[in-house]
Amino acid sequence: MLFRSTTDRSRPVSTITSTTSTAAAVLPVAPAAATAADVLAGVDLTGRRAVVTGATTGVGLATARALAAAGAEVTLAVRDAEVGAVARAGIVADTGNERVAVGELDLSDQRSIARFVRLWDGPLHMLVHAAAVAGAPLTRTVDDWELHLAVNHLGPASLTSGLHWALTAVDGARVVTVTSAAHRDAAFDPEDPHFSDQRYDAHLAGL
């Protein structure tokens, strides 16, 4: 089953935006050393719903935990539901917020994205793209796409597009993409985005 709530079983975030009333409120840009918990200190997100990709480790897990601590209903969008269940249990234990669910989602597979979108029900206030891959050997997805491009860019774009109806169902919805400035180190090649002709470079692909 896609969305499961089960009771058994970082890196800093620089900006998070949220709605704390009927009017959208944008939190100020936090210092580079601030954590997700620092940014959300004193913010009440009760009644808000969030989806966080890559929510089992690193910045995704930290973000999901901070959102849950602020009272949001959070869905952990993860490839492995069992690992997601472990992450959920930790978040619930840390925050006391039981409104945390696990949704299976593989951003490298457009069918998985479509399934996640199809099973999503109701409005969505926050969509946080934290999942990513970096430095992987040349890997083709089921759609015959290069893995980094599929997971880091095309997958999130498809997920955002698919959930557009849920995001626009509320005032002041937010889409947050967690990234770095590393992409400035290399130019994107629109003629060969999947490294079909040029020599594969894992570092270049991951930027």
C-alpha positions as CSV (number, residue, x, y, z in Angstrom):
1,M,0.0,0.0,0.0
2,L,1.3,3.4,-0.9
3,F,0.5,5.6,2.1
4,R,1.1,3.8,5.4
5,S,1.1,5.1,8.9
6,T,2.8,2.6,11.1
7,T,3.6,2.7,14.8
8,D,5.9,-0.4,15.0
9,R,8.9,-0.4,14.4
10,S,22.3,16.9,8.4
11,R,22.7,19.1,6.6
12,P,21.3,22.6,7.3
13,V,18.4,24.0,5.4
14,S,18.8,27.6,4.5
15,T,15.2,28.6,3.7
16,I,11.7,27.2,4.4
17,T,8.5,29.0,3.6
18,S,5.1,28.3,5.2
19,T,1.7,29.7,5.6
20,T,0.7,30.5,9.2
21,S,-2.6,32.2,8.5
22,T,-5.0,32.7,5.7
23,A,-2.5,35.1,4.2
24,A,0.8,33.5,3.1
25,A,3.7,34.3,5.4
26,V,7.2,33.9,4.1
27,L,9.9,33.3,6.7
28,P,13.0,35.3,6.5
29,V,16.1,33.8,4.9
30,A,18.0,32.1,7.7
31,P,21.8,32.2,8.2
32,A,23.7,29.5,6.4
33,A,24.4,27.6,9.6
34,A,20.7,27.4,10.6
35,T,19.0,24.1,10.8
36,A,15.4,23.3,9.7
37,A,14.4,23.3,13.4
38,D,15.9,26.8,13.7
39,V,14.0,28.1,10.8
40,L,10.7,26.7,12.1
41,A,11.2,27.7,15.7
42,G,7.9,29.2,16.9
43,V,6.0,28.4,13.7
44,D,2.7,26.6,14.1
45,L,1.9,24.4,11.0
46,T,-1.1,22.6,12.5
47,G,-3.5,21.9,9.7
48,R,-0.9,22.1,7.0
49,R,0.1,19.1,4.9
50,A,3.6,18.4,3.5
51,V,5.3,15.9,1.3
52,V,9.1,15.5,1.7
53,T,11.1,13.4,-0.8
54,G,14.3,11.7,0.4
55,A,13.0,11.9,3.9
56,T,14.9,8.9,5.4
57,T,18.3,10.5,5.7
58,G,20.2,13.9,5.7
59,V,18.4,17.1,4.9
60,G,15.2,15.3,3.9
61,L,14.9,13.6,7.3
62,A,15.8,16.8,9.2
63,T,13.2,18.8,7.2
64,A,10.5,16.2,7.8
65,R,11.2,16.1,11.5
66,A,11.2,19.9,11.8
67,L,7.9,20.1,9.9
68,A,6.3,17.4,12.1
69,A,7.6,19.2,15.2
70,A,5.8,22.3,14.0
71,G,2.6,20.4,13.8
72,A,2.3,19.7,10.1
73,E,0.9,16.5,8.6
74,V,3.9,15.0,6.8
75,T,4.2,12.3,4.2
76,L,7.7,10.8,3.8
77,A,8.0,10.1,0.1
78,V,10.6,7.3,-0.1
79,R,11.8,4.5,-2.3
80,D,11.8,1.9,0.5
81,A,8.7,1.7,2.6
82,E,10.4,-0.3,5.4
83,V,13.2,2.3,5.7
84,G,10.5,4.9,5.6
85,A,8.7,3.2,8.5
86,V,11.9,3.4,10.6
87,A,12.3,7.1,9.8
88,R,8.6,7.7,10.7
89,A,8.9,5.9,14.0
90,G,11.9,8.1,14.9
91,I,10.1,11.3,13.9
92,V,7.0,10.4,15.9
93,A,9.1,9.5,18.9
94,D,11.0,12.8,18.6
95,T,8.1,15.1,18.0
96,G,5.0,13.3,19.4
97,N,3.2,14.0,16.1
98,E,1.4,10.9,14.9
99,R,0.3,12.6,11.7
100,V,3.3,11.2,9.7
101,A,2.7,8.8,6.8
102,V,5.0,6.9,4.5
103,G,4.5,7.0,0.7
104,E,6.4,4.9,-1.7
105,L,8.0,7.0,-4.5
106,D,10.9,6.2,-6.9
107,L,11.8,9.5,-8.6
108,S,13.7,7.5,-11.2
109,D,10.5,5.8,-12.4
110,Q,7.8,7.9,-14.0
111,R,5.3,5.1,-13.3
112,S,6.0,5.3,-9.6
113,I,5.6,9.1,-9.7
114,A,2.2,8.7,-11.5
115,R,1.1,6.2,-8.9
116,F,2.0,8.5,-6.1
117,V,0.1,11.3,-7.7
118,R,-2.9,9.2,-8.4
119,L,-3.2,8.0,-4.8
120,W,-2.6,11.4,-3.3
121,D,-5.9,12.7,-1.8
122,G,-6.7,16.3,-0.8
123,P,-4.9,19.6,-0.7
124,L,-1.1,20.0,-0.3
125,H,0.5,23.0,1.4
126,M,4.2,22.1,1.0
127,L,6.2,20.0,-1.4
128,V,9.9,19.7,-0.5
129,H,12.2,18.1,-3.0
130,A,15.2,16.8,-0.9
131,A,15.9,13.5,-2.7
132,A,19.0,13.4,-4.9
133,V,21.7,11.2,-6.2
134,A,25.4,12.2,-6.8
135,G,28.5,10.5,-8.2
136,A,26.7,7.4,-9.4
137,P,28.2,5.2,-12.2
138,L,26.4,5.4,-15.5
139,T,22.9,4.1,-14.9
140,R,19.9,4.1,-17.1
141,T,16.4,4.2,-15.6
142,V,13.5,2.2,-16.7
143,D,12.7,5.1,-19.0
144,D,16.2,4.9,-20.5
145,W,17.2,8.2,-18.9
146,E,20.5,9.0,-17.2
147,L,20.0,8.5,-13.4
148,H,21.1,11.9,-12.1
149,L,19.0,13.8,-14.5
150,A,16.0,11.5,-13.8
151,V,16.1,11.7,-10.0
152,N,17.4,15.2,-9.5
153,H,15.5,17.1,-12.2
154,L,12.9,15.2,-14.3
155,G,11.4,13.3,-11.5
156,P,10.8,16.3,-9.2
157,A,9.4,18.2,-12.2
158,S,6.9,15.4,-12.9
159,L,5.9,15.2,-9.3
160,T,5.3,18.9,-9.0
161,S,3.3,18.9,-12.2
162,G,1.3,16.0,-11.1
163,L,0.5,17.5,-7.7
164,H,-0.3,20.9,-9.1
165,W,-4.0,20.5,-8.5
166,A,-3.4,19.7,-4.8
167,L,-1.0,22.7,-4.4
168,T,-3.4,25.1,-6.1
169,A,-6.2,23.9,-3.9
170,V,-4.9,26.0,-1.1
171,D,-3.7,29.6,-0.8
172,G,0.0,30.2,-0.4
173,A,1.3,26.6,-1.2
174,R,5.0,26.2,-1.4
175,V,7.4,24.1,-3.5
176,V,10.9,24.0,-2.1
177,T,13.9,22.5,-3.9
178,V,16.9,21.7,-1.8
179,T,20.1,22.0,-3.8
180,S,23.5,23.6,-3.9
181,A,25.5,25.9,-6.1
182,A,27.5,23.1,-7.6
183,H,25.6,23.2,-10.9
184,R,27.5,26.4,-11.6
185,D,30.6,24.4,-12.2
186,A,29.3,22.8,-15.4
187,A,27.1,23.7,-18.3
188,F,24.1,21.5,-19.1
189,D,24.3,19.9,-22.6
190,P,20.7,20.0,-24.0
191,E,21.9,18.1,-27.1
192,D,23.0,15.1,-25.1
193,P,21.3,15.3,-21.6
194,H,21.5,11.5,-21.0
195,F,25.1,11.0,-22.0
196,S,24.1,8.9,-25.0
197,D,27.0,10.2,-27.2
198,Q,29.6,11.9,-25.0
199,R,31.9,10.1,-22.5
200,Y,30.1,9.7,-19.2
201,D,31.4,11.8,-16.3
202,A,29.7,11.0,-12.9
203,H,30.8,14.3,-11.4
204,L,29.4,16.3,-14.4
205,A,26.2,14.3,-14.4
206,G,25.6,14.9,-10.8
207,L,25.9,18.7,-11.0
